[in-house]
Amino acid sequence: MSNHHKITNSSSIEHINYYDDKDTLEIKFSSGSTYHYPNCHKQHYTNLKNAESAGRYFHSSIRDVHRAIKVK
């Protein structure tokens, strides 16, 4: 099962998905690139969804902490 959320509080992140069965966060950036962050806890999905600035949360808590795999 996947959870999907459109991000409206970021100029760099378009939408996010979380795949429960894979513990993977997916982020589609406004540039058109999509990345998977495997072994990323669902709490990051929730925090991105609820952040005042999704981009700021991404940079401080995900970008340099979790391995990224470019999908598209």
N, CA, C and O atoms as CSV, one atom per row, in Angstrom:
chain,resi,resn,atom,element,x,y,z
A,1,MET,N,N,0.843,-1.182,0.000
A,1,MET,CA,C,0.000,0.000,0.000
A,1,MET,C,C,0.885,1.241,0.000
A,1,MET,O,O,1.963,1.257,0.594
A,2,SER,N,N,0.409,2.268,-0.673
A,2,SER,CA,C,1.175,3.501,-0.718
A,2,SER,C,C,0.302,4.656,-0.249
A,2,SER,O,O,-0.918,4.644,-0.415
A,3,ASN,N,N,0.949,5.646,0.335
A,3,ASN,CA,C,0.291,6.867,0.772
A,3,ASN,C,C,0.816,7.980,-0.117
A,3,ASN,O,O,2.022,8.066,-0.350
A,4,HIS,N,N,-0.060,8.826,-0.612
A,4,HIS,CA,C,0.329,9.871,-1.555
A,4,HIS,C,C,-0.118,11.233,-1.018
A,4,HIS,O,O,-1.212,11.367,-0.469
A,5,HIS,N,N,0.737,12.228,-1.183
A,5,HIS,CA,C,0.380,13.569,-0.721
A,5,HIS,C,C,1.023,14.611,-1.634
A,5,HIS,O,O,2.227,14.566,-1.886
A,6,LYS,N,N,0.218,15.546,-2.125
A,6,LYS,CA,C,0.733,16.667,-2.918
A,6,LYS,C,C,1.251,17.722,-1.950
A,6,LYS,O,O,0.569,18.090,-0.993
A,7,ILE,N,N,2.458,18.202,-2.209
A,7,ILE,CA,C,3.076,19.211,-1.347
A,7,ILE,C,C,2.750,20.600,-1.885
A,7,ILE,O,O,2.978,20.887,-3.060
A,8,THR,N,N,2.221,21.450,-1.029
A,8,THR,CA,C,1.864,22.806,-1.453
A,8,THR,C,C,2.729,23.872,-0.790
A,8,THR,O,O,2.624,25.052,-1.127
A,9,ASN,N,N,3.581,23.469,0.148
A,9,ASN,CA,C,4.367,24.456,0.887
A,9,ASN,C,C,5.853,24.378,0.534
A,9,ASN,O,O,6.715,24.632,1.375
A,10,SER,N,N,6.141,24.024,-0.720
A,10,SER,CA,C,7.532,23.926,-1.162
A,10,SER,C,C,7.613,24.255,-2.640
A,10,SER,O,O,6.761,23.848,-3.430
A,11,SER,N,N,8.640,24.989,-3.000
A,11,SER,CA,C,8.858,25.267,-4.421
A,11,SER,C,C,9.716,24.181,-5.060
A,11,SER,O,O,9.832,24.131,-6.284
A,12,SER,N,N,10.321,23.306,-4.247
A,12,SER,CA,C,11.209,22.285,-4.802
A,12,SER,C,C,10.620,20.871,-4.775
A,12,SER,O,O,11.063,20.015,-5.540
A,13,ILE,N,N,9.646,20.610,-3.922
A,13,ILE,CA,C,9.042,19.275,-3.822
A,13,ILE,C,C,7.604,19.339,-4.325
A,13,ILE,O,O,6.803,20.149,-3.860
A,14,GLU,N,N,7.295,18.470,-5.281
A,14,GLU,CA,C,5.957,18.451,-5.877
A,14,GLU,C,C,5.004,17.523,-5.134
A,14,GLU,O,O,3.907,17.926,-4.748
A,15,HIS,N,N,5.434,16.270,-4.936
A,15,HIS,CA,C,4.599,15.342,-4.165
A,15,HIS,C,C,5.461,14.261,-3.530
A,15,HIS,O,O,6.614,14.049,-3.904
A,16,ILE,N,N,4.860,13.588,-2.556
A,16,ILE,CA,C,5.557,12.514,-1.843
A,16,ILE,C,C,4.637,11.294,-1.765
A,16,ILE,O,O,3.412,11.414,-1.729
A,17,ASN,N,N,5.259,10.133,-1.739
A,17,ASN,CA,C,4.570,8.859,-1.534
A,17,ASN,C,C,5.326,8.101,-0.465
A,17,ASN,O,O,6.532,8.281,-0.295
A,18,TYR,N,N,4.618,7.260,0.248
A,18,TYR,CA,C,5.292,6.353,1.175
A,18,TYR,C,C,4.766,4.956,0.918
A,18,TYR,O,O,3.556,4.727,0.935
A,19,TYR,N,N,5.685,4.008,0.677
A,19,TYR,CA,C,5.337,2.618,0.418
A,19,TYR,C,C,5.551,1.820,1.703
A,19,TYR,O,O,6.680,1.493,2.069
A,20,ASP,N,N,4.453,1.517,2.373
A,20,ASP,CA,C,4.504,0.797,3.650
A,20,ASP,C,C,5.204,-0.549,3.524
A,20,ASP,O,O,5.994,-0.926,4.389
A,21,ASP,N,N,4.916,-1.270,2.450
A,21,ASP,CA,C,5.469,-2.614,2.292
A,21,ASP,C,C,6.979,-2.619,2.051
A,21,ASP,O,O,7.630,-3.651,2.213
A,22,LYS,N,N,7.539,-1.466,1.663
A,22,LYS,CA,C,8.974,-1.378,1.381
A,22,LYS,C,C,9.702,-0.417,2.317
A,22,LYS,O,O,10.920,-0.269,2.225
A,23,ASP,N,N,8.965,0.237,3.219
A,23,ASP,CA,C,9.553,1.280,4.079
A,23,ASP,C,C,10.347,2.274,3.245
A,23,ASP,O,O,11.481,2.621,3.574
A,24,THR,N,N,9.727,2.724,2.160
A,24,THR,CA,C,10.411,3.607,1.219
A,24,THR,C,C,9.628,4.891,1.015
A,24,THR,O,O,8.429,4.872,0.737
A,25,LEU,N,N,10.323,5.992,1.157
A,25,LEU,CA,C,9.765,7.312,0.877
A,25,LEU,C,C,10.124,7.667,-0.558
A,25,LEU,O,O,11.271,7.503,-0.974
A,26,GLU,N,N,9.155,8.150,-1.307
A,26,GLU,CA,C,9.383,8.604,-2.677
A,26,GLU,C,C,9.111,10.095,-2.719
A,26,GLU,O,O,8.083,10.560,-2.226
A,27,ILE,N,N,10.028,10.841,-3.307
A,27,ILE,CA,C,9.849,12.287,-3.437
A,27,ILE,C,C,9.993,12.657,-4.902
A,27,ILE,O,O,10.993,12.332,-5.541
A,28,LYS,N,N,8.980,13.343,-5.430
A,28,LYS,CA,C,9.063,13.892,-6.787
A,28,LYS,C,C,9.327,15.382,-6.637
A,28,LYS,O,O,8.552,16.112,-6.018
A,29,PHE,N,N,10.426,15.809,-7.210
A,29,PHE,CA,C,10.823,17.205,-7.128
A,29,PHE,C,C,10.235,17.999,-8.288
A,29,PHE,O,O,9.886,17.429,-9.322
A,30,SER,N,N,10.128,19.284,-8.121
A,30,SER,CA,C,9.573,20.161,-9.151
A,30,SER,C,C,10.398,20.129,-10.427
A,30,SER,O,O,9.896,20.465,-11.499
A,31,SER,N,N,11.648,19.729,-10.322
A,31,SER,CA,C,12.528,19.614,-11.496
A,31,SER,C,C,12.118,18.455,-12.394
A,31,SER,O,O,12.558,18.364,-13.541
A,32,GLY,N,N,11.267,17.562,-11.866
A,32,GLY,CA,C,10.836,16.389,-12.619
A,32,GLY,C,C,11.521,15.113,-12.160
A,32,GLY,O,O,11.076,14.021,-12.513
A,33,SER,N,N,12.588,15.222,-11.383
A,33,SER,CA,C,13.299,14.053,-10.861
A,33,SER,C,C,12.520,13.412,-9.717
A,33,SER,O,O,11.885,14.092,-8.911
A,34,THR,N,N,12.590,12.084,-9.672
A,34,THR,CA,C,11.958,11.329,-8.592
A,34,THR,C,C,13.018,10.459,-7.936
A,34,THR,O,O,13.814,9.811,-8.616
A,35,TYR,N,N,13.021,10.451,-6.602
A,35,TYR,CA,C,13.979,9.664,-5.834
A,35,TYR,C,C,13.260,8.797,-4.821
A,35,TYR,O,O,12.235,9.183,-4.259
A,36,HIS,N,N,13.817,7.622,-4.600
A,36,HIS,CA,C,13.359,6.742,-3.530
A,36,HIS,C,C,14.381,6.798,-2.405
A,36,HIS,O,O,15.589,6.851,-2.639
A,37,TYR,N,N,13.869,6.783,-1.183
A,37,TYR,CA,C,14.687,6.761,0.034
A,37,TYR,C,C,14.303,5.507,0.805
A,37,TYR,O,O,13.393,5.536,1.633
A,38,PRO,N,N,15.013,4.379,0.526
A,38,PRO,CA,C,14.672,3.122,1.205
A,38,PRO,C,C,15.053,3.163,2.682
A,38,PRO,O,O,15.925,3.926,3.099
A,39,ASN,N,N,14.380,2.325,3.453
A,39,ASN,CA,C,14.608,2.240,4.905
A,39,ASN,C,C,14.417,3.585,5.592
A,39,ASN,O,O,15.106,3.908,6.560
A,40,CYS,N,N,13.489,4.347,5.085
A,40,CYS,CA,C,13.162,5.668,5.635
A,40,CYS,C,C,11.851,5.515,6.411
A,40,CYS,O,O,10.833,5.123,5.842
A,41,HIS,N,N,11.878,5.816,7.682
A,41,HIS,CA,C,10.697,5.622,8.528
A,41,HIS,C,C,9.512,6.464,8.049
A,41,HIS,O,O,9.675,7.567,7.529
A,42,LYS,N,N,8.336,5.914,8.241
A,42,LYS,CA,C,7.108,6.590,7.816
A,42,LYS,C,C,6.943,7.952,8.493
A,42,LYS,O,O,6.257,8.831,7.971
A,43,GLN,N,N,7.569,8.120,9.647
A,43,GLN,CA,C,7.474,9.403,10.348
A,43,GLN,C,C,8.010,10.540,9.485
A,43,GLN,O,O,7.528,11.667,9.593
A,44,HIS,N,N,9.002,10.269,8.626
A,44,HIS,CA,C,9.523,11.312,7.730
A,44,HIS,C,C,8.443,11.743,6.731
A,44,HIS,O,O,8.314,12.928,6.421
A,45,TYR,N,N,7.671,10.775,6.231
A,45,TYR,CA,C,6.550,11.097,5.334
A,45,TYR,C,C,5.558,12.015,6.050
A,45,TYR,O,O,5.137,13.038,5.510
A,46,THR,N,N,5.196,11.632,7.266
A,46,THR,CA,C,4.250,12.426,8.054
A,46,THR,C,C,4.808,13.815,8.349
A,46,THR,O,O,4.093,14.811,8.248
A,47,ASN,N,N,6.087,13.877,8.714
A,47,ASN,CA,C,6.704,15.170,9.019
A,47,ASN,C,C,6.782,16.062,7.784
A,47,ASN,O,O,6.550,17.267,7.881
A,48,LEU,N,N,7.103,15.492,6.628
A,48,LEU,CA,C,7.127,16.276,5.384
A,48,LEU,C,C,5.735,16.822,5.076
A,48,LEU,O,O,5.571,17.986,4.710
A,49,LYS,N,N,4.751,15.964,5.232
A,49,LYS,CA,C,3.357,16.318,4.959
A,49,LYS,C,C,2.899,17.477,5.846
A,49,LYS,O,O,2.136,18.336,5.405
A,50,ASN,N,N,3.363,17.499,7.087
A,50,ASN,CA,C,2.891,18.489,8.056
A,50,ASN,C,C,3.850,19.651,8.290
A,50,ASN,O,O,3.548,20.551,9.074
A,51,ALA,N,N,4.985,19.644,7.629
A,51,ALA,CA,C,6.002,20.674,7.865
A,51,ALA,C,C,5.545,22.045,7.385
A,51,ALA,O,O,4.814,22.169,6.403
A,52,GLU,N,N,5.990,23.063,8.097
A,52,GLU,CA,C,5.739,24.431,7.648
A,52,GLU,C,C,6.439,24.650,6.304
A,52,GLU,O,O,5.908,25.328,5.424
A,53,SER,N,N,7.626,24.075,6.155
A,53,SER,CA,C,8.371,24.108,4.900
A,53,SER,C,C,8.897,22.702,4.624
A,53,SER,O,O,9.819,22.235,5.293
A,54,ALA,N,N,8.303,22.027,3.632
A,54,ALA,CA,C,8.723,20.668,3.300
A,54,ALA,C,C,10.169,20.652,2.822
A,54,ALA,O,O,10.914,19.729,3.148
A,55,GLY,N,N,10.575,21.656,2.058
A,55,GLY,CA,C,11.948,21.729,1.572
A,55,GLY,C,C,12.949,21.849,2.700
A,55,GLY,O,O,13.994,21.198,2.679
A,56,ARG,N,N,12.644,22.664,3.671
A,56,ARG,CA,C,13.532,22.833,4.825
A,56,ARG,C,C,13.632,21.525,5.621
A,56,ARG,O,O,14.720,21.139,6.048
A,57,TYR,N,N,12.500,20.849,5.819
A,57,TYR,CA,C,12.528,19.573,6.536
A,57,TYR,C,C,13.350,18.551,5.757
A,57,TYR,O,O,14.159,17.832,6.341
A,58,PHE,N,N,13.148,18.483,4.451
A,58,PHE,CA,C,13.902,17.553,3.619
A,58,PHE,C,C,15.408,17.791,3.768
A,58,PHE,O,O,16.167,16.846,3.979
A,59,HIS,N,N,15.832,19.033,3.661
A,59,HIS,CA,C,17.261,19.351,3.739
A,59,HIS,C,C,17.856,19.046,5.111
A,59,HIS,O,O,19.011,18.629,5.201
A,60,SER,N,N,17.097,19.243,6.165
A,60,SER,CA,C,17.649,19.034,7.503
A,60,SER,C,C,17.554,17.591,7.997
A,60,SER,O,O,18.355,17.177,8.834
A,61,SER,N,N,16.584,16.817,7.490
A,61,SER,CA,C,16.342,15.496,8.085
A,61,SER,C,C,16.425,14.302,7.139
A,61,SER,O,O,16.467,13.160,7.596
A,62,ILE,N,N,16.450,14.543,5.836
A,62,ILE,CA,C,16.425,13.415,4.906
A,62,ILE,C,C,17.613,13.433,3.937
A,62,ILE,O,O,18.287,12.416,3.773
A,63,ARG,N,N,17.870,14.546,3.312
A,63,ARG,CA,C,18.833,14.623,2.205
A,63,ARG,C,C,20.194,14.002,2.515
A,63,ARG,O,O,20.668,13.157,1.756
A,64,ASP,N,N,20.817,14.397,3.592
A,64,ASP,CA,C,22.159,13.903,3.892
A,64,ASP,C,C,22.176,12.738,4.882
A,64,ASP,O,O,23.241,12.291,5.309
A,65,VAL,N,N,20.983,12.251,5.243
A,65,VAL,CA,C,20.879,11.180,6.234
A,65,VAL,C,C,20.526,9.845,5.577
A,65,VAL,O,O,21.021,8.797,5.991
A,66,HIS,N,N,19.681,9.883,4.566
A,66,HIS,CA,C,19.194,8.664,3.917
A,66,HIS,C,C,19.741,8.535,2.502
A,66,HIS,O,O,19.898,9.523,1.785
A,67,ARG,N,N,20.024,7.310,2.123
A,67,ARG,CA,C,20.503,7.003,0.775
A,67,ARG,C,C,19.390,7.288,-0.233
A,67,ARG,O,O,18.231,6.940,-0.007
A,68,ALA,N,N,19.749,7.914,-1.329
A,68,ALA,CA,C,18.788,8.248,-2.379
A,68,ALA,C,C,19.047,7.409,-3.617
A,68,ALA,O,O,20.194,7.182,-4.001
A,69,ILE,N,N,17.966,6.950,-4.239
A,69,ILE,CA,C,18.052,6.222,-5.487
A,69,ILE,C,C,17.208,6.977,-6.515
A,69,ILE,O,O,15.997,7.123,-6.346
A,70,LYS,N,N,17.852,7.454,-7.577
A,70,LYS,CA,C,17.112,8.203,-8.597
A,70,LYS,C,C,16.266,7.230,-9.414
A,70,LYS,O,O,16.758,6.212,-9.903
A,71,VAL,N,N,14.976,7.568,-9.552
A,71,VAL,CA,C,14.038,6.721,-10.273
A,71,VAL,C,C,13.793,7.283,-11.668
A,71,VAL,O,O,13.863,6.546,-12.652
A,72,LYS,N,N,13.507,8.572,-11.763
A,72,LYS,CA,C,13.219,9.224,-13.052
A,72,LYS,C,C,13.971,10.507,-13.127
A,72,LYS,O,O,13.877,11.220,-14.126
